[in-house]
Amino acid sequence: MRTLTIISGAALLALAAAASAQPPAGPDGPRGPRPDRNADVTRQQVIERTDRMFERLDANRDGRFTPEEARARREQRRERMAERMFDRLDLDRNGSITREEMAQARTRHHAGRGEGGRGARGPGMRHRRMGMRHGGPGGPGMRGMRGGRGAALFGEQGFVTREQWRERALARFDRVDADRDGTVTAAERRAAREQRRERMRERRPSQG
């Protein structure tokens, strides 16, 4: 039985789709219980979540989140993902991945696609992208850290402070909080998503 040597995280990530077809261990994620995405969210909760997120991003605790910290965080996430993918594929826990283990992973992947219709990208993926992410509705997350989006996130000063991070999350919260009662409901989130879709449709060039 020939053993395959995995030499980089990139090689493992290429196998992520097959490995991720395995069912999750339970309802809780790596950071504890997953929040109810239909639950109401208050302004104070957004402040608390955004501050916790900033603490994780501000690695050197100087009150500033920089592009260098963003790149280091992305690299750490890639490494952790590669380790998780390796552990899922290495069924006998011997530190290597065999052709048989890869074949089993592909079989699980195809079985998952047949049962769920979407494989690893379940129906909740879209809602997670558009939900109360990293502190608030469409809050400042890791999405805005590359290319032109990165420049918009860090600005000319080249960093983001805790206060700026919080202000951006609260500005997004206030846009979704239609009745200005300090609480965003599931209905308000749905209305905000529909408004975004409508704006996107209006920006598309007309066909014909």
GUFILUM-752216 format. One record per residue (C-alpha): residue in three letters; y, z, x. Coordinates in steps of 0.2 Angstrom, whole numbers, padded with zeros to 4 digits, always signed. Layout:
N
ALAYZX
...
This chain:
208
MET+0000+0000+0000
ARG+0016-0006+0009
THR+0031+0005+0009
LEU+0048-0002+0006
THR+0062+0005+0017
ILE+0079+0008+0008
ILE+0093+0006+0021
SER+0108+0008+0011
GLY+0116+0015-0005
ALA+0120-0003-0011
ALA+0101-0007-0011
LEU+0098+0008-0022
LEU+0112+0003-0034
ALA+0104-0014-0036
LEU+0089-0004-0044
ALA+0100+0007-0055
ALA+0097-0003-0071
ALA+0078-0001-0070
ALA+0079+0017-0065
SER+0091+0022-0079
ALA+0080+0016-0092
GLN+0071+0033-0091
PRO+0076+0045-0105
PRO+0088+0059-0100
ALA+0081+0076-0096
GLY+0091+0084-0111
PRO+0107+0084-0121
ASP+0117+0091-0107
GLY+0125+0081-0093
PRO+0127+0086-0075
ARG+0142+0096-0079
GLY+0135+0106-0094
PRO+0135+0102-0112
ARG+0142+0086-0118
PRO+0157+0087-0129
ASP+0156+0082-0147
ARG+0166+0066-0147
ASN+0170+0067-0165
ALA+0178+0084-0163
ASP+0196+0088-0165
VAL+0206+0089-0148
THR+0221+0100-0146
ARG+0236+0097-0134
GLN+0231+0113-0125
GLN+0213+0107-0123
VAL+0220+0091-0115
ILE+0231+0102-0103
GLU+0216+0112-0098
ARG+0204+0097-0096
THR+0217+0087-0086
ASP+0221+0102-0074
ARG+0202+0104-0071
MET+0201+0085-0067
PHE+0215+0086-0055
GLU+0208+0100-0046
ARG+0192+0090-0043
LEU+0202+0075-0037
ASP+0214+0085-0026
ALA+0202+0088-0012
ASN+0213+0096+0000
ARG+0222+0107-0013
ASP+0240+0101-0008
GLY+0245+0097-0026
ARG+0244+0079-0023
PHE+0231+0066-0027
THR+0231+0051-0015
PRO+0223+0034-0013
GLU+0213+0041+0002
GLU+0206+0055-0009
ALA+0202+0042-0022
ARG+0192+0031-0010
ALA+0183+0047-0003
ARG+0178+0052-0021
ARG+0172+0034-0025
GLU+0161+0035-0010
GLN+0154+0052-0014
ARG+0150+0046-0032
ARG+0141+0031-0024
GLU+0131+0042-0013
ARG+0126+0054-0027
MET+0122+0039-0038
ALA+0111+0032-0024
GLU+0102+0048-0022
ARG+0099+0050-0040
MET+0092+0032-0041
PHE+0081+0035-0026
ASP+0074+0051-0034
ARG+0070+0042-0050
LEU+0061+0028-0042
ASP+0052+0039-0029
LEU+0039+0045-0042
ASP+0028+0053-0029
ARG+0042+0062-0020
ASN+0036+0056-0002
GLY+0053+0049+0003
SER+0050+0031+0001
ILE+0049+0018-0013
THR+0033+0007-0014
ARG+0031-0009-0023
GLU+0020-0001-0036
GLU+0035+0012-0040
MET+0047-0003-0041
ALA+0035-0012-0053
GLN+0034+0004-0064
ALA+0053+0005-0064
ARG+0054-0013-0070
THR+0041-0010-0083
ARG+0051+0005-0090
HIS+0067-0005-0090
HIS+0059-0019-0100
ALA+0051-0006-0112
GLY+0068+0002-0114
ARG+0077-0014-0118
GLY+0063-0018-0131
GLU+0065-0002-0140
GLY+0084+0000-0139
GLY+0090-0018-0138
ARG+0103-0014-0125
GLY+0093-0005-0111
ALA+0103+0006-0101
ARG+0120+0002-0109
GLY+0117+0011-0125
PRO+0129+0010-0140
GLY+0138+0026-0134
MET+0145+0017-0118
ARG+0159+0009-0127
HIS+0164+0025-0136
ARG+0164+0034-0120
ARG+0175+0022-0112
MET+0188+0023-0126
GLY+0186+0041-0130
MET+0194+0057-0124
ARG+0191+0053-0106
HIS+0197+0065-0092
GLY+0208+0075-0102
GLY+0216+0064-0116
PRO+0214+0048-0127
GLY+0213+0035-0113
GLY+0218+0048-0101
PRO+0221+0046-0083
GLY+0204+0043-0076
MET+0196+0034-0061
ARG+0198+0017-0069
GLY+0216+0015-0062
MET+0213+0017-0044
ARG+0210-0001-0037
GLY+0221-0016-0034
GLY+0237-0017-0045
ARG+0231-0003-0056
GLY+0230+0008-0041
ALA+0248+0004-0037
ALA+0253+0008-0055
LEU+0244+0025-0054
PHE+0251+0031-0037
GLY+0268+0022-0038
GLU+0279+0020-0024
GLN+0278+0038-0018
GLY+0259+0035-0014
PHE+0252+0050-0023
VAL+0252+0059-0040
THR+0256+0077-0043
ARG+0248+0089-0055
GLU+0263+0088-0066
GLN+0263+0069-0067
TRP+0245+0069-0070
ARG+0247+0081-0085
GLU+0262+0072-0091
ARG+0253+0055-0092
ALA+0238+0063-0101
LEU+0250+0071-0114
ALA+0260+0055-0116
ARG+0243+0047-0121
PHE+0239+0061-0132
ASP+0256+0061-0141
ARG+0254+0042-0145
VAL+0237+0045-0153
ASP+0243+0061-0162
ALA+0250+0051-0177
ASP+0255+0066-0188
ARG+0262+0076-0173
ASP+0253+0092-0177
GLY+0246+0095-0160
THR+0228+0090-0164
VAL+0220+0073-0162
THR+0206+0070-0175
ALA+0192+0057-0175
ALA+0202+0047-0188
GLU+0217+0046-0177
ARG+0206+0040-0162
ARG+0199+0027-0173
ALA+0216+0021-0179
ALA+0222+0021-0161
ARG+0207+0010-0156
GLU+0211-0002-0170
GLN+0229-0003-0165
ARG+0224-0007-0147
ARG+0212-0021-0153
GLU+0226-0028-0164
ARG+0238-0029-0150
MET+0225-0037-0139
ARG+0222-0050-0153
GLU+0240-0053-0154
ARG+0241-0056-0135
ARG+0228-0069-0135
PRO+0233-0087-0135
SER+0230-0096-0151
GLN+0215-0108-0151
GLY+0217-0126-0155
